[in-house]
């Protein structure tokens, strides 16, 4: 069973962000099933978790509903992340949720990014904000991101085409990994690790005296 979690950060009800999230979840279900795999899609609506996210920032502890959402992301084989655009970037609610995830939770996990806004002028938010965020979190970001302006929901083939393309790419990533993300790279050295066990100055001098490696 392939498990996919759709995280959406829309604030209004109904929400265009949730509409796009639903489209992506349905398209990914079709794409995964077309490859002969079973799929289960869960939705995490961040609007309902706003108070618990604030409490988590202040106390460092997740209340039950937030912890359940975090556990859904942990167990998921892939994540679809959809945010409205606020001040030319992702919303604070969206960012806060990914801030409270434990380090390494998204390591090697496929993520499809998407955003909504009033006009197409904000479409580059996918590249200058969302993609760097998930690259920093060591997720595997699907090549095609999906941006939807208000006019895109009025009809026409372009938005469904982009949705289907991104969903097909996510399904392909899942198929390559056998329906599950690669194991987190627990041996990856972080900056903190370098400070805990730094290379001695004598060793650095020795390496320098040996010259560059031959290829």
N, C-alpha and C positions, 0 to 999 in steps of 0.2 A: 504494500500500500504506500503510495506516494502522498506525503502530507505537505500541504501548502498553506501558509498563513498570509492573509491579506491584511495589512496594517493601513488604516486610513485615518486622516487627521482633520476631516471636515468638521466645521463648527455649527453649521446651520442644519435644519431639518425641514425638508429634504436637502441633501448636499450634492453638488456636482462632483465633489471629490469622492463621495461614496458611490455615485453613479459610475464614475470611471473605474473605481475599485471593483465594482460588481462586474463590469464589462471585462476587465482583465482576468478576474477569477473564472468567469464562465469560459472565456477564450482559452485560458490555460488548461482548464478541465478538458475541453474538446481536444486540444493539442496533445495532452498526455494520453488520453484515451485512444487517440488515433494511433499511438505507438504501442497499443495493447496493454497498457498499465492501468491499474485502478488508482483513483485519486480521491483524496479527501481535502476539502477546502474549508478552512475556518477563517472567521473575520474578527479582527480586533479593532473596535471603534474607540479611538483615543479620547473622544469627547466625554465619554462616560467615565474615563479614568483620570480626568484633569485634576481633581482634588487629591487623589491618591498619588499621582505623580509629584505634586507639590510637597505632600507629606514625605515622600521618599527622599526628595532633595534635602529636606530639613532634618530628617531623622536617620536616613541611611537604611531604613527598613521598608520593605514592600508589604502593603496590606493585601488581603486575600485576592481581591479581584485583579489587582496589578500583578501579583505574583503568578496568578493563573495565566495572564497574558504573556508574561515573560517565559513561562514554561512552555506555552504554545510555540513561541518563536524558537526556543531551545530544541524542541522535538521536531520542528518542521524540517523538511528536506529543502524547501525553498521559501523565500519571502517575496511578496509583492508589496512595495511601499509607496503610498500615494499621499501627497501633501498639497494643500492649497498654497499659493504664493503670497507671502506677506513681506512687504518692504524688499522686494526683489530677491527673496530667498525662501527656504522652507519655513514653515510656521514654528513658533516656539514650542508648541505642544508636541509637534512631530519630533523636533530635536531633543526635547526632554526625554521622550520615551527611549530613544536610542542612547541617550546619555546614561540612563540608569541600568542598561544591560551590563552584565558582568563582562569584563575583558575576555576576549576570545570566543564569545558566544556566537558571533557571526563568522568566525574563521572558516574560509573555504565554502561558505554557504551561498548558493546562487540567489541573487536579488534582482528583481525587475523594478526599476524606478519609474515613477510617473508623477505628474503634477497638473494642477488646474489653476487657471487665472482668468481674469476678465478679458484680456486681449492677448494676441500672439506675441506682443512685445516682450513678454516674460518667458518665452520658450527656452531661452538659453539657461534658465535656472537648472535644467537637468544636467548641464555640463559644468557650470561654474560652482554649483552648490551640492547637488545630490550625489553626483558621481564621485567627487573628491571625498565626501563624507563616508561613503560605503567602501571606497578604496582604503581609507584610513582604518576602517573597522575590519579590513582584510576579508571582506566579502568578495564574491565573484560576480561582478555587475554585468547584466545582460547588455550586449552591444546596443540594442535599440531601446531608448527610453520613449515614453509616451507623454506628450504634452497635449492638453485639451483646453482651448479657450472657450468662452461662452458660446460663440458662433458654431463651434464644432459639434455641439449637441443638437443643433437645429436640423441635422440630417446631412446627407451626402456620404460618399464612400470613403473619404480620406481617413477619418478617425477609426472606423472599423478596420481598415487596412493596416494602420499602424498598430492597433491593438492585436490583431491576428499575427502580425510579424513578430512583435515582441513576445507574445505567448508561445509561438513556435520556437523561438530561440531559447526561451526558458525550458520548454519541454526537451529540446535537444541537449541542453546542459544536464538536465536530470537523467536523460537516457545514457549519456556518456559515463555518469557516475553511478549507474545502476539504480537510479531512483533515490539515491541518498548522497549527501555531500561528502566530499573527502574528509577524512579524519582531521580534526584541528591540528595545526602544526605546533604541538606542544613544545618542540625543541627549538622553536624560533627564538633567537636571542633578541631581547628588547634593550632599550637604553638602560633600564634599571638593572638588567643583568650585567651589563658592562661595568657599572659602578660597583656591583657586588663582587665581581671577580675580574678586576682590571688586569690587562697585560703589563707585566713589569717593565720598567725602563730598560733593564739589561736585555730582556728578550727583544724589545723594539730595536735596540742598537744591534743586536745579533742579526735580526732579520734585515736591517738596513745594510749591514756589511756584506751580506750574502748576495745582494743585488737583486734585480727583478727576476721572477721565475721565467724559465724558458718554455716556449710553446712549440 
